[in-house]
Amino acid sequence: MRTYRAVNLNVLWFLIALNVVIFVIELITGGGIAAYSPIISFLGLTPALLSQQPWTIISNMFVHGNFWHILINMIALYFLGSFFIRAAGERRFLAVFFLGGLVGNILYFVLGYLVLRGLLPPSFGHPFNIGIGASGGIFALAGALAVMVPRVPVLIIPIPVPMPLWVAVIILVFISFLFSGIAWEAHLGGLLLGLVAGLIFRRRRQIYYF
């Protein structure tokens, strides 16, 4: 028997709207090119400068470098976020999204700092590269859902065939390691937080509504 309940997505829409507004400000202050905006360096996370800009450990989640960056992230945030809210509630959504983004940023900072100190090779990150985007929180939502409802079918553009959510998550993580310019550290950190959260919710036998 399937049970339906009204779901309030106002928080999700607020987060999406906030990202869009900040992106528009980036375009205005960057002369039409978001990547040229001073907002990037002010809100983005630079591992070597975190002690001088501590707010960036969270604020970088609301900054994006170009149109495709924000478009893909906001589409993913909407679909995963709305599904997660229906499955586990608004409070858990906020907790997983922000904690996932935070853990991803911490991993990005730690690896960058270790590279700066010469304890890791540059392949693990660059301490002066600015990390931006909501991907850490988005991967946390994906990881949690992959544990809670692993067999839910999803599509990954441009693959035309539906696949289980857990398979899609593995593919997306693998892609993170293939291309330069992608903060795989944030993706991995967010995903790990999400997997742990999903296990916690599942062990508590949370009832999911669809």
Order of alpha helices (4+ residues) and beta strands (2+ residues): alpha-alpha-alpha-alpha-alpha-alpha-beta-beta-alpha-alpha
